[in-house]
Amino acid sequence: MDMLLVLPIVIPFSMGIICIATWGQRQLHRLIALAGTSSLLLIASLLLLTVQQDGPISTEVGNWPAPFGIVIVADLFSAIMVMMAALMGFCVVLFSFGSIDPQRERFGYYPSILFLLMGVCGAFLTGDLFNLYVWFEVMLISSFVLLGMGGERAQLEGAIKYFALNLLISAFFLSAVGILYAITGALNMADLSLKLQTVKQPELVPVVAVLFLVAFGIKAAAFPFFFWLPASYHVPPVAVTTLFSGLMTKVGVYAMIRVFTLLFTQQVGYTHGLILVIAGFTMVTGVLGAMAQYDFRRLLSFHIISQIGYLLMGLGLYTVTSLAGTIFFMVHVIIAKSALFLVSGIAQRVGGTYDLKKLGSFYRGYPLLAVLFVLPAFSLAGIPPLSGFWAKLVLIRAGLETDQYLIVLVALVVSVLTLYSMTKIWAEAFWKDSPTYHEADIEQAVEAIPRRDYRLMLLPLVLLASLTLLIGLIAEPVMNLALEAAAQLRNPDLYLQAVLGNGVRP
Amino acid sequence: MAVVLAFVIGALYAAGLYMMMRRSMVKLIAGLVLLGYASNLLIFTVARLTRAQPPLIPEGMTTPPEPFADPVPQALILTAIVIGFGLQAFALVLVKRAYQAVGTDDLDKMKATDTT
């Protein structure tokens, strides 16, 4: 067994178990969470390096040979996603140190985060469809706990909506896996990829494909299944919202990309055309929803939806360039969006509210936060030289190459509207004078935050904001990585070989 | 037998979805439980229902004697039942807490997260 592949799952799991054994000890939990996420970050970088040099690697759990046992596979796309998950975990844990109240910390906040990371890493690394379902559930149950923890009324209401929708997805997903097994007799994704080309009932395949599309579409908050996201993502503490926005919807997109590049590529015109339509509507509805919002976090939540549209656009176009654009965009949006959520958290801590109408004066009262907001906000809108510009450039070029002018137009218009939303936040929270407090109050409020908390909240934000700038300035290595990962997705021979061994293809 | 089960599964899906669309939280949970049963039964049925031996491989052979029942779907269902049980237990606690916090069982009254 290749330990490198198993460790991203084992580390958060064992750290979580230790947390449960030492229930209620805040300081110890903090230490364990920090150790867990930083070692996860280390292992994830090692994994990324290894996969980049040696190509996709796989290991058979319990030494049951593939395709009968469960395999854990990492191709470049998985490795990148695990890396992003580790980065998010690390940043959110740091931010939590400064912002989460002691009650939640005592009540198993950190173990829930660790188990969530385990589920996310497992979902990124598994090569087995049913195992993916299990990782989804691991991830979900931790997210339910994080969402409901604290027991405020809004939290419980949000949790119920989120819970009901996610259980519905589980049922769809499970049914789809069952039907797929009935058609092919396989669950291993590499094996399925080969067997789906020669099934006896090809007319059933699109049905299953659409079931998967719906299940993962709800998870990813794609149009028309997005409504649960703005109803639930803004209720927990902002650290949790950041983690969810960075990882949970992205797992849905990841699963969709995996399934629609490896399994359902028989009728690309039909399935991927449908994805492209969904992508367009997702972008537009997300950004229009955001325009109407005056709550910092709800506005950003709607933008999550809009960004999901861009991710799906790359999948829908289904060329190497477009998939590379999606992967680049994924890296960019996880970093930039999380940074924005962290800004909203600090603004709330200082200004006392998430309501943009009541916030204000931050530009003069707190210039550092203004800079840290502008970087990811412009990046999200796609202003050069930040990371979002390159991500959108590649996607739009891919669209022009395949003559899909309509989606290109939609992407460009939505980009402008994103800029509008970001300037709205700028004008309301940073530029205008607040109706409820003065500039001096901001400085006082910042002073009032304990120094240690303050630094811990600012550190991950600075890290993410400089990353989005850095990726923008030296985009080429990241782009090359994305291109290579996309090539592996578009032509999964390497993946199949890694899982099933040599001589797979006749 | 498969035909009968097909109708049962269809009815379970329909009932589950209908219950989910009611306003009561308790019915929502009941609907989710029914949906879970429907998918489990679906997997059970699509694996083909045969009267056969258990898939045990006798000594000295490498495959079980035909006809045998496919063990994989049953393993899947077992896993799904366990997961479903955990989620349902969580759901009941969540509903109880939400009922205490909101003071009603009516989902239409839970609009605090939509407006603020």
Interface residues (C-beta under 8 A of the other chain):
Chain A: F130 Y133 V134 E137 L140 I141 F144 G148 G151 E152 R153 A154 L156 E157 G158 A159 I160 K161 F163 A164 L167 L168 S170 A171 L174 S175 V177 G178 I179 Y181 A182 L187 A231 S232 H234 V235 D295
Chain B: G16 M20 M25 L28 L32 L35 G36 A38 S39 N40 L42 I43 V46 A47 R48 V72 P73 L76 T79 A80 I83 G86 L87 F90 A91 L94 V95 R97 A98 A101 V102 L107 M110 K111 A112 T113 D114 T116
